[in-house]
């Protein structure tokens, strides 16, 4: 369905990207293995082709392409299970090109454009998971620097990262989102400790402890206390690419092969379940197109991105669940991806904001229930 919404140049780009991922040797499950190692090498190949800076403004080295191109790149990567979007050229560069200083752009954007620089998002905390307005990591002014102390957790790729994109508190706790500030923290700075958090799908998340870490004020992004409005829009960009239809398309194809091999696709129950899941995939695809249209028109697409993420993660759970329900022990074969996809699907409902938070965003933004933070 996606091709029907594309112009000739976009179709040509899609075909080029598809051929690249089909012929490039990568980790076959790189999509699930973080942003280091083979995936980081893949990012460098994408950077060499200019594909990591497609949507950046021309004046900072980008191609000024509409969001469609980033979507096509990462949706195709997801379908091939090659890699997730690199956060640096995406969410970080998006903010730096609109809110960063000239010095920050000159320092960080070149490495991001070629895939050599890795950022981790320092958002969630033990007492502030998806409710970021309640975070407690504090930055205190000391001359021309901030001194930062606190803890971040569930931080993807902190063990690979060169920098931490840190959301911290400079105002009072009761200020909630109005007291938050964005800092770029060098991961080699004294006072930083990274500890692993192992997950049920074999992935690694991290705890990041900051003990009196000194961060120069020149590494503050935007004004002090102004981070909430900055990251709210940026999170919509992240969620837009968090659960891509290409990912569930590949999962659905794996389910079809399993059902065909086991003979379940031909029986009434198996056929009905697969038809329902296919319809839900089309729903995710359509929601992605609506979100993309909003982004291309210059709207922030916060609620649309939340809806797409919610629908996609629910479907990512439903597909392996259907495999287990319909095929039983056959679906548990170690050669099958379904047992892994079942475990991994729980991670998808949390990463980038829990399903409950996505529902809350939709309720506030589309149904006008409750007050905005």
TORLO-18026 format. One record per atom (N, C-alpha, C): residue in three letters; x, y, z. Coordinates in steps of 0.001 Angstrom, whole numbers, padded with zeros to 6 digits, always signed. Layout:
// residues N
ALAXYZ...
END
This chain:
// residues 373
UNK+000821-001209+000000UNK+000000+000000+000000UNK+000855+001259+000000UNK+002005+001218+000654UNK+002829+002412+000802UNK+003235+002983-000551UNK+003556+002124-001502UNK+004018+002598-002815UNK+002992+003473-003512UNK+001712+003240-003229UNK+000679+004012-003917UNK+000679+005478-003503UNK+001325+005797-002378UNK+001373+007176-001893UNK+002656+007904-002313UNK+003525+007232-003061UNK+004840+007793-003370UNK+004906+008354-004769UNK+005757+009383-004945UNK+006015+009870-006298UNK+007160+009061-006909UNK+007512+009366-008150UNK+008499+008560-008867UNK+009866+008594-008185UNK+010279+009758-007693UNK+011587+009855-007020UNK+011602+009034-005733UNK+010505+009059-005006UNK+010437+008286-003756UNK+010432+006788-004029UNK+009752+006379-005095UNK+009755+004954-005457UNK+011157+004511-005858UNK+011862+005350-006602UNK+013231+005014-007004UNK+014133+004885-005783UNK+013955+005789-004826UNK+014742+005706-003597UNK+014398+004445-002818UNK+013117+004133-002704UNK+012695+002923-001997UNK+013331+001690-002623UNK+013322+001604-003940UNK+013902+000436-004618UNK+015403+000363-004387UNK+016069+001517-004386UNK+017517+001540-004134UNK+017827+001063-002713UNK+017045+001532-001756UNK+017252+001132-000363UNK+016975-000360-000183UNK+015919-000843-000803UNK+015569-002257-000684UNK+016682-003140-001253UNK+017230-002745-002394UNK+018336-003504-002986UNK+019567-003468-002084UNK+019829-002316-001478UNK+020980-002209-000583UNK+020871-003199+000571UNK+019731-003209+001260UNK+019594-004092+002420UNK+019508-005559+002006UNK+018996-005834+000817UNK+018909-007223+000354UNK+020278-007792-000006UNK+021217-006922-000356UNK+022524-007399-000837UNK+023663-007099+000124UNK+023384-006376+001201UNK+024428-006027+002162UNK+024450-007051+003288UNK+025617-007600+003549UNK+025757-008592+004618UNK+025755-007888+005969UNK+024745-008197+006762UNK+024630-007598+008100UNK+024197-008674+009079UNK+024187-008331+010332UNK+023610-009179+011366UNK+022146-009426+011009UNK+021707-010689+010821UNK+020323-010947+010397UNK+019283-010512+011420UNK+019701-010287+012668UNK+018800-009775+013689UNK+019343-008463+014250UNK+020033-007695+013408UNK+020597-006431+013846UNK+019563-005456+014359UNK+018332-005579+013873UNK+017244-004716+014326UNK+017048-004816+015835UNK+017366-005968+016408UNK+017127-006212+017828UNK+018387-006124+018675UNK+019541-005889+018073UNK+020806-006031+018790UNK+021478-004713+019148UNK+020746-003622+019200UNK+021343-002360+019619UNK+022047-001650+018484UNK+022813-000634+018834UNK+023391+000253+017827UNK+024922+000225+017830UNK+025502-000837+018324UNK+026955-000998+018287UNK+027347-002104+017337UNK+028636-002440+017304UNK+029117-003579+016533UNK+028779-003502+015059UNK+028193-004604+014526UNK+027858-004676+013107UNK+026867-003595+012704UNK+025945-003250+013602UNK+024955-002226+013273UNK+025626-000865+013125UNK+026600-000559+013976UNK+027325+000705+013841UNK+028078+000754+012525UNK+028638-000376+012095UNK+029309-000420+010782UNK+028304-000193+009651UNK+027092-000735+009823UNK+026048-000503+008831UNK+025676+000973+008777UNK+025565+001617+009931UNK+025272+003048+009951UNK+026330+003831+009172UNK+027575+003433+009311UNK+028632+004142+008573UNK+028453+003975+007058UNK+028003+002808+006635UNK+027726+002625+005204UNK+026574+003511+004761UNK+025551+003612+005585UNK+024428+004490+005254UNK+024886+005947+005221UNK+025746+006317+006170UNK+026268+007677+006199UNK+027082+008008+004973UNK+027862+007036+004502UNK+028680+007256+003309UNK+027810+007525+002083UNK+026592+007013+002088UNK+025662+007240+000981UNK+024837+008519+001172UNK+025043+009197+002287UNK+024278+010405+002571UNK+022887+010137+003094UNK+022621+008914+003532UNK+021269+008537+003930UNK+020959+008857+005382UNK+021950+009200+006185UNK+021679+009540+007578UNK+021291+010997+007762UNK+021491+011802+006745UNK+021193+013239+006853UNK+020194+013678+005785UNK+019351+012766+005362UNK+018410+013062+004275UNK+017495+014241+004597UNK+017009+014308+005838UNK+016043+015343+006186UNK+016642+016597+006786UNK+017972+016635+006943UNK+018599+017822+007534UNK+018543+018997+006565UNK+018566+020212+007079UNK+018662+021377+006184UNK+019965+021355+005383UNK+019921+021918+004202UNK+021096+021944+003324UNK+022251+022690+003972UNK+021954+023750+004719UNK+023015+024577+005285UNK+023835+023856+006356UNK+023342+022718+006867UNK+024137+021947+007834UNK+024576+020606+007250UNK+024535+020496+005932UNK+025049+019306+005265UNK+024013+018273+004899UNK+022734+018588+005021UNK+021687+017630+004692UNK+021183+017777+003272UNK+020185+016950+002947UNK+019597+016978+001613UNK+018225+017639+001597UNK+017736+018065+002763UNK+016445+018759+002882UNK+015296+017956+002280UNK+015372+016642+002403UNK+014289+015790+001915UNK+013143+015793+002925UNK+011916+015549+002463UNK+010790+015465+003396UNK+010908+014210+004262UNK+010145+014140+005370UNK+010229+012979+006269UNK+009953+011639+005597UNK+009325+011661+004428UNK+009055+010417+003703UNK+010320+009608+003496UNK+011427+010267+003203UNK+012660+009545+002876UNK+013224+008819+004095UNK+013227+009466+005255UNK+013663+008777+006472UNK+012754+007588+006768UNK+011455+007784+006593UNK+010523+006685+006823UNK+010825+005510+005896UNK+011024+005769+004616UNK+011291+004690+003667UNK+012587+003960+004004UNK+013617+004718+004404UNK+014889+004102+004771UNK+014716+003149+005952UNK+014135+003643+007037UNK+014086+002839+008260UNK+012981+001799+008227UNK+011923+002045+007480UNK+010902+001016+007334UNK+011454-000179+006558UNK+012257+000100+005538UNK+012874-000980+004771UNK+013912-001714+005607UNK+014694-000979+006388UNK+015658-001607+007290UNK+014949-002518+008287UNK+013782-002089+008773UNK+013019-002908+009717UNK+012508-004180+009047UNK+012039-004064+007824UNK+011531-005243+007111UNK+012636-006270+006877UNK+013855-005782+006660UNK+015002-006683+006495UNK+015637-007066+007835UNK+015104-006537+008927UNK+015642-006754+010276UNK+017119-006370+010362UNK+017478-005311+009662UNK+018884-004897+009597UNK+019265-003981+010749UNK+018434-002992+011062UNK+018790-002007+012088UNK+017590-001131+012403UNK+017578-000628+013632UNK+016636+000420+013996UNK+017205+001782+013587UNK+016372+002808+013586UNK+016894+004150+013302UNK+017989+004528+014284UNK+019045+005139+013768UNK+020101+005655+014633UNK+019594+006934+015287UNK+019619+006969+016617UNK+019045+008102+017347UNK+019768+009410+017057UNK+021085+009337+016853UNK+021867+010555+016657UNK+021453+011354+015435UNK+021492+010750+014241UNK+021075+011481+013049UNK+019583+011791+013026UNK+018804+011105+013884UNK+017371+011343+013931UNK+016993+012360+014974UNK+016630+011881+016151UNK+016088+012756+017189UNK+017090+013814+017646UNK+018378+013452+017762UNK+019385+014412+018235UNK+019609+015505+017189UNK+019849+015090+015952UNK+020095+016075+014892UNK+018869+016944+014652UNK+017694+016355+014781UNK+016458+017133+014595UNK+016419+018306+015575UNK+016796+018039+016822UNK+016792+019105+017822UNK+017941+020074+017598UNK+019123+019551+017295UNK+020283+020434+017114UNK+020104+021387+015940UNK+019468+020932+014869UNK+019304+021801+013704UNK+018260+022894+013946UNK+017407+022698+014956UNK+016388+023711+015236UNK+016654+024503+016508UNK+017350+023890+017479UNK+017557+024555+018765UNK+019029+024656+019163UNK+019924+023982+018436UNK+021332+024002+018794UNK+022039+025273+018345UNK+023149+025574+018994UNK+023960+026720+018592UNK+024815+026350+017374UNK+025378+027355+016731UNK+026271+027089+015602UNK+027447+026214+016032UNK+027966+026468+017233UNK+029094+025683+017736UNK+028692+024226+017944UNK+027515+023995+018508UNK+027042+022632+018717UNK+026826+021914+017385UNK+026255+022606+016429UNK+026047+021991+015124UNK+027371+021616+014471UNK+028344+022514+014556UNK+029652+022248+013949UNK+030373+021109+014655UNK+030140+020965+015945UNK+030850+019943+016715UNK+030244+018553+016541UNK+028923+018450+016515UNK+028284+017136+016586UNK+027716+016631+015257UNK+027238+017516+014407UNK+026551+017053+013203UNK+027445+016292+012221UNK+028703+016683+012007UNK+029515+015912+011056UNK+029643+014438+011423UNK+029907+014131+012687UNK+030011+012737+013108UNK+028697+011997+013014UNK+027599+012697+013279UNK+026286+012073+013160UNK+025952+011764+011708UNK+026364+012624+010806UNK+026012+012437+009393UNK+026714+011238+008772UNK+027875+010853+009297UNK+028601+009707+008730UNK+028471+008458+009595UNK+027686+008528+010660UNK+027410+007353+011465UNK+028503+006965+012429UNK+029461+007848+012677UNK+030576+007498+013555UNK+030345+007900+015007UNK+029403+008797+015253UNK+029120+009283+016600UNK+027837+008654+017118UNK+027889+008139+018354UNK+026735+007450+018933UNK+026237+008210+020165UNK+024942+008483+020188UNK+024280+009103+021324UNK+023356+008095+021997UNK+023215+008205+023317UNK+022175+007492+024066UNK+021247+008515+024688UNK+019974+008159+024820UNK+018990+009064+025404UNK+018936+008859+026912UNK+019304+009870+027674UNK+019244+009819+029128UNK+017958+010437+029625UNK+016854+009728+029448UNK+015539+010235+029840UNK+015015+009530+031094UNK+014667+008265+030989UNK+013958+007552+032047UNK+014796+007380+033311UNK+014087+007296+034438UNK+014705+007098+035746UNK+013892+006078+036538UNK+014456+005553+037639UNK+013701+004581+038433UNK+012335+005086+038882UNK+012223+006376+039194UNK+010953+006933+039652UNK+010269+007795+038590UNK+010797+007767+037384UNK+010205+008548+036289UNK+010477+007805+034989UNK+009652+006788+034725UNK+009840+006005+033520UNK+009309+006747+032308UNK+008024+006551+032025UNK+007413+007277+030913UNK+006906+008655+031333UNK+006775+008896+032640UNK+006350+010212+033133UNK+007594+011067+033360UNK+008140+011578+032272UNK+009419+012286+032361UNK+009322+013591+033133UNK+008133+014139+033266UNK+008019+015410+033988UNK+008334+015260+035475UNK+008421+014013+035959UNK+008728+013793+037364UNK+010161+013392+037635UNK+011061+013544+036643UNK+012432+013058+036856UNK+013182+013906+037886UNK+014232+013287+038474UNK+014908+013890+039622UNK+016399+014149+039403UNK+017001+013627+038368UNK+018418+013916+038129UNK+018612+015424+038055UNK+019508+015936+038876UNK+019595+017387+039055UNK+020909+017939+038529UNK+020810+019104+037893UNK+021974+019861+037434UNK+021992+021202+038173UNK+023098+021466+038852UNK+023254+022691+039638UNK+024330+023560+038993UNK+024037+024853+038832UNK+024992+025768+038203UNK+026192+025979+039122UNK+027372+025885+038492UNK+028623+026179+039194UNK+029521+026933+038219UNK+029445+028256+038243UNK+030208+029080+037311UNK+029736+028871+035886UNK+030649+028457+035022UNK+030324+028237+033609UNK+029922+026797+033321UNK+029613+026048+034361UNK+029272+024635+034196UNK+028049+024269+035008UNK+027531+023080+034745UNK+026545+022430+035590UNK+027223+021239+036262UNK+026836+020962+037474UNK+027282+019755+038162UNK+026052+018850+038295UNK+026149+017663+037693UNK+024983+016787+037539UNK+025130+015564+038428UNK+024068+015238+039153UNK+024023+014028+039967UNK+022640+013390+039827UNK+022649+012069+039740UNK+021381+011356+039627UNK+021589+010009+038962UNK+020480+009410+038558UNK+020516+008070+037954UNK+019536+008001+036795UNK+019991+007430+035697UNK+019130+007100+034578UNK+019082+005574+034444UNK+017961+005070+033951UNK+017889+003614+033785UNK+017116+003262+032520UNK+017236+001982+032142UNK+016668+001475+030893UNK+017217+002263+029702UNK+018476+002631+029798UNK+019101+003481+028786UNK+019730+002613+027705UNK+019101+002573+026540UNK+019633+001785+025427UNK+020965+002358+024957UNK+021920+001464+024705UNK+023174+001803+024031UNK+024091+002736+024804UNK+023861+002901+026103UNK+024784+003728+026886UNK+026193+003141+026875UNK+026292+001806+026763UNK+027602+001162+026749UNK+028314+001321+025409UNK+027602+001781+024383UNK+028212+002076+023086UNK+028433+003575+022875UNK+027751+004395+023670UNK+027590+005806+023324UNK+028835+006643+023589UNK+029010+007632+022733UNK+030021+008671+022944UNK+029468+009786+023824UNK+028148+010030+023695UNK+027514+011124+024429UNK+026161+010677+024977UNK+025773+011302+026076UNK+024458+011093+026666UNK+023629+012353+026461UNK+022481+012186+025847UNK+021521+013278+025613UNK+020649+013350+026867UNK+021055+014196+027797UNK+020561+014129+029172UNK+019438+015118+029435UNK+018327+014587+029880UNK+017231+015400+030373UNK+017350+015446+031893UNK+017504+016645+032443UNK+017756+016776+033873UNK+016948+017946+034437UNK+016942+018016+035766UNK+016136+019030+036439UNK+017030+020175+036907UNK+016666+021391+036481UNK+017325+022601+036975UNK+016369+023438+037814UNK+015075+023137+037732UNK+014076+023826+038545UNK+013614+022954+039689UNK+012563+023386+040366UNK+012015+022638+041501UNK+011222+021429+041009UNK+011146+020399+041849UNK+010422+019191+041474UNK+008960+019492+041167UNK+008379+020422+041935UNK+006972+020755+041710UNK+006745+021522+040397UNK+007825+021978+039770UNK+007697+022635+038464UNK+007387+021640+037349UNK+007586+020361+037661UNK+007335+019291+036680UNK+008085+019575+035369UNK+007384+019554+034236UNK+008065+019725+032955UNK+008687+021086+032751UNK+008219+022096+033493UNK+008734+023450+033298UNK+010131+023644+033889UNK+010621+022666+034666UNK+011931+022825+035291UNK+013008+021934+034700UNK+012843+021503+033441UNK+013760+020538+032836UNK+014670+021197+031803UNK+015895+020680+031726UNK+016920+021231+030840UNK+017616+020085+030105UNK+018028+020348+028877UNK+018750+019365+028058UNK+020247+019666+028071UNK+021049+018641+028346UNK+022500+018764+028306UNK+023092+017647+027455UNK+024211+017943+026801UNK+024992+016920+026109UNK+026168+016566+027018UNK+026219+015304+027432UNK+027219+014860+028403UNK+028189+013897+027723UNK+029479+014205+027825UNK+030509+013313+027314UNK+030554+012071+028196UNK+030371+010879+027597UNK+030340+009649+028382UNK+031698+009312+028992UNK+032760+009987+028537UNK+034089+009770+029124UNK+034352+010684+030315UNK+033386+011541+030677UNK+033582+012485+031774UNK+033692+011745+033108UNK+034520+012227+034030UNK+034602+011623+035362UNK+033256+011673+036074UNK+032965+010599+036828UNK+031737+010552+037610UNK+030613+009772+036960UNK+030864+009196+035768UNK+029829+008412+035085UNK+030141+006925+035234UNK+029152+006168+035670UNK+029260+004715+035765UNK+028091+004090+035010UNK+028369+003079+034187UNK+027340+002391+033400UNK+027270+000935+033853UNK+026079+000473+034216UNK+025868-000906+034648UNK+024786-001543+033783UNK+024953-002823+033421UNK+023994-003466+032511UNK+022678-003843+033177UNK+021616-003810+032377UNK+020316-004378+032736UNK+019967-005365+031631UNK+019980-006653+031949UNK+019675-007672+030952UNK+018162-007818+030813UNK+017682-008042+029589UNK+016256-008154+029325UNK+015908-009565+028859UNK+014631-009895+028848UNK+014198-011256+028531UNK+014426-011640+027074UNK+014690-010664+026215UNK+014947-010984+024817UNK+016445-011039+024507UNK+017290-010974+025556UNK+018736-011043+025343UNK+019377-009716+025029UNK+018584-008649+025043UNK+019106-007318+024766UNK+019710-006745+026042UNK+020522-005708+025898UNK+021085-005037+027058UNK+020603-003604+027122UNK+020006-003259+028238UNK+019768-001875+028609UNK+020779-001525+029699UNK+020694-000307+030231UNK+021717+000124+031172UNK+021165+001025+032255UNK+021847+001011+033397UNK+021744+002060+034395UNK+022930+002997+034186UNK+022682+004279+034276UNK+023753+005270+034172UNK+023734+006111+035433UNK+024811+006036+036202UNK+024929+006804+037444UNK+025803+008028+037190UNK+025319+009185+037588UNK+026049+010443+037427UNK+026333+011006+038816UNK+027595+011092+039154UNK+028016+011519+040487UNK+028912+012747+040371UNK+028284+013921+040458UNK+029043+015169+040351UNK+029696+015367+039002UNK+029008+015019+037934UNK+029551+015140+036577UNK+029498+016608+036131UNK+030635+017127+035699UNK+030726+018520+035283UNK+030427+018622+033789UNK+029448+019455+033450UNK+029043+019660+032057UNK+029111+021152+031754UNK+029940+021571+030792UNK+030012+022994+030461UNK+028661+023539+029993UNK+028393+024779+030329UNK+027125+025387+029909UNK+026979+025448+028394UNK+028104+025467+027675UNK+028020+025515+026212UNK+027406+024238+025657UNK+027308+023186+026494UNK+026680+021937+026052UNK+025230+021831+026499UNK+024640+022951+026894UNK+023198+022991+027115UNK+022509+023251+025780UNK+021452+022509+025505UNK+020697+022673+024258UNK+019406+023420+024568UNK+019250+024593+023974UNK+018094+025427+024278UNK+018278+026147+025604UNK+017250+026825+026050UNK+017344+027594+027277UNK+017224+026725+028521UNK+017676+027245+029634UNK+017519+026529+030897UNK+016035+026452+031240UNK+015582+025261+031560UNK+014176+025053+031879UNK+013261+024963+030669UNK+013842+024934+029463UNK+013023+024954+028240UNK+012951+023604+027533UNK+013413+022528+028195UNK+013553+021251+027495UNK+012224+020576+027199UNK+011209+020806+028022UNK+009976+020033+027879UNK+009331+020223+026511UNK+009205+021466+026071UNK+008592+021711+024763UNK+009467+021186+023636UNK+010788+021193+023849UNK+011710+020701+022820UNK+011560+019195+022651UNK+011579+018460+023762UNK+011579+017000+023635UNK+010207+016459+023291UNK+009143+017186+023605UNK+007809+016669+023289UNK+007658+016473+021792UNK+008095+017455+021020UNK+008035+017319+019563UNK+009020+016264+019088UNK+010229+016256+019681UNK+011241+015290+019263UNK+010814+013860+019553UNK+010088+013645+020651UNK+009600+012308+020973UNK+008605+011817+019932UNK+007837+012728+019333UNK+006921+012324+018265UNK+007700+011784+017081UNK+008852+012403+016781UNK+009701+011913+015697UNK+010213+010520+016033UNK+010650+010320+017289UNK+011146+009010+017700UNK+010038+007966+017614UNK+008856+008281+018129UNK+007766+007310+018130UNK+007282+007000+016729UNK+007346+007976+015838UNK+006959+007767+014449UNK+007776+006635+013827UNK+009032+006489+014248UNK+009904+005447+013704UNK+010161+004324+014705UNK+009467+004343+015837UNK+009712+003355+016884UNK+009202+001971+016487UNK+007973+001903+015998UNK+007400+000633+015572UNK+006924+000808+014138UNK+007750+000402+013203UNK+007495+000627+011786UNK+006683-000521+011189UNK+005812-000226+010208UNK+005014-001309+009619UNK+005874-002388+008972UNK+007062-002026+008490UNK+007940-003034+007908UNK+008323-004115+008888UNK+008447-003752+010168UNK+008790-004742+011195UNK+007674-005777+011347UNK+006406-005315+011492UNK+005309-006269+011672UNK+004982-006976+010359UNK+005285-006370+009216UNK+005126-007055+007939UNK+006023-008294+007886UNK+007273-008146+008341UNK+008190-009285+008360UNK+007733-010344+009370UNK+007267-009917+010540UNK+006753-010857+011529UNK+005559-011629+010976UNK+004674-010931+010268UNK+003480-011559+009698UNK+003874-012576+008621UNK+004902-012250+007841UNK+005383-013198+006823UNK+005933-014462+007479UNK+006646-014315+008598UNK+007146-015481+009328UNK+005993-016328+009863UNK+004953-015661+010360UNK+003790-016389+010844UNK+003120-017156+009707UNK+002985-016537+008559UNK+002358-017217+007424UNK+003126-018485+007045UNK+004456-018398+007003UNK+005254-019575+006655UNK+005044-020694+007676UNK+004997-020330+008955UNK+004771-021328+009994UNK+003395-021976+009828UNK+002369-021171+009589UNK+001017-021708+009434UNK+000899-022578+008194UNK+001558-022180+007120UNK+001528-023002+005902UNK+002222-024339+006129UNK+003373-024305+006762UNK+004146-025531+006988UNK+003414-026492+007920UNK+002690-025957+008871UNK+001985-026797+009839UNK+000579-027176+009387UNK+000130-026615+008271UNK-001202-026907+007773UNK-002305-026106+008434UNK-001943-025170+009323UNK-002969-024398+010036UNK-003584-023289+009199UNK-002874-022824+008184UNK-003417-021720+007390UNK-004652-022149+006620UNK-004749-023456+006318UNK-005883-023951+005557UNK-007118-024255+006373UNK-006993-024308+007706UNK-008198-024593+008488UNK-008906-023275+008824UNK-010213-023348+009111UNK-010996-022113+009297UNK-010447-021198+010379UNK-010048-021757+011526UNK-009575-020900+012602UNK-008270-020217+012233UNK-007334-020988+011699UNK-006051-020409+011313UNK-006203-019332+010256UNK-007071-019587+009262UNK-007300-018606+008200UNK-007929-017336+008746UNK-008870-017491+009681UNK-009553-016318+010245UNK-008596-015474+011074UNK-007762-016133+011878UNK-006806-015394+012697UNK-005814-014649+011820UNK-005323-015329+010795UNK-004338-014668+009923UNK-004975-013503+009173UNK-006218-013647+008745UNK-006907-012545+008053UNK-007073-011343+008979UNK-007409-011603+010245UNK-007558-010497+011194UNK-006231-009784+011422UNK-005148-010548+011578UNK-003836-009938+011791UNK-003391-009148+010567UNK-003714-009641+009383UNK-003385-008913+008155UNK-004132-007589+008096UNK-005400-007601+008492UNK-006171-006355+008530UNK-005576-005377+009532UNK-005113-005891+010673UNK-004497-005009+011670UNK-003167-004458+011159UNK-002443-005257+010381UNK-001220-004732+009759UNK-001554-003569+008827UNK-002601-003705+008034UNK-003001-002608+007142UNK-003391-001369+007942UNK-003968-001591+009112UNK-004321-000469+009992UNK-003060+000262+010455UNK-002036-000496+010851UNK-000763+000113+011260UNK-000147+000874+010086UNK-000186+000261+008928UNK+000364+000900+007734UNK-000363+002213+007438UNK-001688+002185+007515UNK-002470+003399+007244UNK-002190+004466+008295UNK-002089+004060+009558UNK-001789+005026+010616UNK-000415+005653+010399UNK+000541+004866+009943UNK+001871+005401+009639UNK+001803+006444+008529UNK+000966+006191+007525UNK+000837+007142+006428UNK+000202+008457+006897UNK-000769+008353+007811UNK-001386+009569+008369UNK-000355+010363+009171UNK+000413+009653+010007UNK+001452+010322+010789UNK+002466+010989+009875UNK+002878+010276+008850UNK+003856+010811+007903UNK+003308+012041+007193UNK+002050+012004+006807UNK+001435+013155+006136UNK+001436+014375+007040UNK+001162+014172+008325UNK+001187+015302+009266UNK+002591+015878+009402UNK+003586+014996+009516UNK+004967+015469+009634UNK+005393+016212+008369UNK+005003+015705+007209UNK+005376+016356+005943UNK+004722+017724+005796UNK+003571+017903+006444UNK+002881+019192+006362UNK+003379+020172+007419UNK+004342+019729+008236UNK+004918+020619+009244UNK+004254+020566+010600UNK+003253+019688+010769UNK+002606+019552+012073UNK+003414+018597+012949UNK+003360+018731+014279UNK+004189+017897+015156UNK+003779+016438+015218UNK+002514+016115+014933UNK+002035+014728+014840UNK+002209+013948+016144UNK+002104+014615+017274UNK+002311+013947+018562UNK+001286+012839+018777UNK-000010+013161+018605UNK-001052+012165+018846UNK-001045+011089+017768UNK-000813+011468+016521UNK-000787+010479+015441UNK+000353+009493+015628UNK+001517+009990+016032UNK+002657+009095+016274UNK+002381+008156+017435UNK+001719+008661+018478UNK+001357+007812+019615UNK+000403+006706+019186UNK-000560+007048+018332UNK-001513+006041+017846UNK-000799+004964+017037UNK+000091+005375+016144UNK+000824+004409+015323UNK+001664+003489+016192UNK+002339+004073+017177UNK+003169+003273+018066UNK+002323+002293+018865UNK+001177+002730+019365UNK+000285+001869+020143UNK-000224+000710+019290UNK-000737+001006+018108UNK-001272-000047+017244UNK-000181-001034+016831UNK+001008-000508+016521UNK+002090-001373+016065UNK+002602-002301+017140UNK+002758-001795+018361UNK+003282-002647+019422UNK+002267-003701+019840UNK+000982-003360+019820UNK-000040-004359+020132UNK-000035-005471+019087UNK+000160-005107+017826UNK+000212-006123+016772UNK+001483-006961+016877UNK+002590-006330+017251UNK+003842-007078+017420UNK+003703-008150+018490UNK+002857-007926+019476UNK+002571-008957+020471UNK+001594-010000+019947UNK+000601-009549+019197UNK-000460-010457+018752UNK+000048-011512+017774UNK+001037-011173+016950UNK+001509-012121+015936UNK+002164-013351+016562UNK+003182-013220+017419UNK+003741-014436+018022UNK+002767-015133+018970UNK+001869-014373+019581UNK+000853-015009+020436UNK-000033-015915+019594UNK-000398-015468+018394UNK-001208-016295+017501UNK-000447-017551+017091UNK+000856-017415+016850UNK+001665-018585+016486UNK+001635-019628+017598UNK+001777-019186+018838UNK+001767-020106+019973UNK+000381-020715+020168UNK-000658-019912+020002UNK-002021-020417+020182UNK-002394-021439+019111UNK-002011-021180+017864UNK-002434-022023+016750UNK-001545-023249+016561UNK-000241-023086+016838UNK+000709-024149+016494UNK+001323-024839+017700UNK+001102-024318+018876UNK+001604-024971+020068UNK+003094-025190+020042UNK+003503-026438+020289UNK+004927-026769+020411UNK+005699-026487+019126UNK+005039-026589+017982UNK+005737-026319+016720UNK+006271-024889+016677UNK+005541-023974+017286UNK+005972-022575+017289UNK+007125-022333+018245UNK+007399-023303+019119UNK+008474-023153+020093UNK+009798-023715+019605UNK+009829-024238+018397UNK+011063-024762+017814UNK+012132-023665+017847UNK+013349-024011+018304UNK+014411-023008+018417UNK+014789-022423+017065UNK+014455-023146+015987UNK+014745-022621+014651UNK+013727-021585+014203UNK+012631-021463+014940UNK+011589-020500+014611UNK+011863-019167+015302UNK+011526-018042+014651UNK+011709-016735+015315UNK+010624-016413+016341UNK+009522-017179+016331UNK+008361-016788+017142UNK+008634-016739+018644UNK+009349-017715+019238UNK+009611-017582+020682UNK+010377-016311+021028UNK+011358-015967+020181UNK+012100-014724+020411UNK+011189-013522+020232UNK+010389-013506+019171UNK+009509-012369+018913UNK+008497-012179+020044UNK+008058-013276+020659UNK+007134-013162+021780UNK+007795-012442+022948UNK+009021-012859+023290UNK+009715-012204+024396UNK+010027-010750+024065UNK+010451-010512+022833UNK+010861-009168+022437UNK+009685-008206+022363UNK+008497-008730+022058UNK+007342-007853+021868UNK+006987-007079+023138UNK+007311-007636+024304UNK+007030-006912+025541UNK+007903-005661+025649UNK+009122-005747+025126UNK+010003-004591+025131UNK+009428-003472+024261UNK+008796-003852+023151UNK+008268-002840+022228UNK+007161-002016+022866UNK+006386-002632+023763UNK+005285-001885+024381UNK+005773-000889+025426UNK+007074-000952+025756UNK+007656-000045+026759UNK+008537+001011+026104UNK+009393+000584+025171UNK+010364+001497+024559UNK+009666+002662+023867UNK+010213+003862+024068UNK+009634+005045+023443UNK+008355+005528+024096UNK+008023+004973+025271UNK+006783+005319+025958UNK+005860+004120+026016UNK+005331+003808+027187UNK+004485+002629+027345UNK+003166+002796+026594UNK+002497+001665+026391UNK+001187+001709+025731UNK+000206+002558+026515UNK+000296+002507+027844UNK-000600+003317+028675UNK-000366+004811+028451UNK+000901+005196+028303UNK+001212+006598+028033UNK+000718+006998+026642UNK+000843+006082+025657UNK+000328+006395+024323UNK-001183+006633+024372UNK-001891+005801+025114UNK-003336+006004+025259UNK-003640+007341+025931UNK-002834+007708+026916UNK-003034+008988+027597UNK-002820+010155+026646UNK-001785+010078+025813UNK-001526+011140+024837UNK-002705+011289+023886UNK-003227+010161+023408UNK-004368+010210+022492UNK-005606+010759+023196UNK-005817+010359+024450UNK-006991+010827+025182UNK-006943+012337+025388UNK-005764+012854+025745UNK-005643+014301+025975UNK-005711+015076+024665UNK-004977+014593+023664UNK-004832+015376+022441UNK-006011+015268+021497UNK-006647+014092+021417UNK-007720+013882+020456UNK-009101+013922+021079UNK-009224+013470+022340UNK-010518+013479+023015UNK-010652+014608+024022UNK-009542+015344+024228UNK-009527+016490+025155UNK-009881+016081+026592UNK-009425+014906+026987UNK-009660+014429+028339UNK-008485+014790+029208UNK-008700+015432+030331UNK-007626+015811+031225UNK-006871+017036+030723UNK-005820+017384+031439UNK-005024+018564+031118UNK-003669+018160+030605UNK-003094+018958+029738UNK-001730+018715+029260UNK-000732+019091+030346UNK+000419+018359+030340UNK+001487+018697+031278UNK+002139+019991+030872
END
